[in-house]
């Protein structure tokens, strides 16, 4: 058994059809939730220990993809 790098567990995504100006506004609101008391309430309603929202890139999930592929391969070997 080993430890992985931290993996974001709550993700927020939007379709490419979502208007970019609205996405920018929404992204800014999410990233600043922790700066407001009501925002902190929203965050802790998602998970008690959550302290904020941060930007991620697709490649930030490469480790998770690798783990899932490995688990899938192991499951197929057991059959």
N, C-alpha and C positions, 0 to 999 in steps of 0.2 A: 504494500500500500504506500502511496505517496501523496503529497499535497500539490494542488494546482495553484496557479496564480489566481487572484480574486476574479470572479466572473460576475458580471452584472446580471442580476436575476429579474429585475423589472425593467422592461424596455417599452418605449413608446415609439411607434412607427407611423408613417403616413404614406398613402399611395402617391405615386408620381403625379397623379391628376389633381392632387390637393394644391390650391393656389399658393405659389411660393411666398407672396407677401403675407398671407395669413400664417403660413408655416413659420416664417421668421418671427412673427409676433408671438405665436404660440410657444416657440422654442425659447424666446426671451422670458416669457412668463414662467415656464417650467424651470429654467435655470436660476430664476430669482425667487422661487418659492420659499427657500430657507431664510430669506431676508424679511419676511413678514410673518406676524403671529398667525394669521389665518392660513398662510402657506404652510407653516410648520404643522398645523393641525391636519391639513390635507396630506402632507407627507407621512405623518405618523398613522394616518388612517390606512395607508397602503401597507406599512409595516412599522411597528413601534420603534425600531432602532434606526430607521432611515433618517438621514440628516440633510440630504440634498439630492439634486439631479445633476448629472454631468454629461458632457458630450462624449460619444464613442464613435469609433469607426468600424466598418465592417470587419476589418482584420483583427479587431479586438476580440472577436469571437472565434478565431482560428483554433485556439486551444480547446474550446468547447466542442467545436466540430471534430477535432481529432479524438477527443474523449468519446464522443458519440459514435464515431466510426469504429473505434476500438471495441466498444461494448457491442456494437452490432456484429462485428466479426467474431467475437467470442460467443455470442448467442448462436450464430450459425454453426460454429464448431461443435457445440453441444448437441446439435440435432443429429 
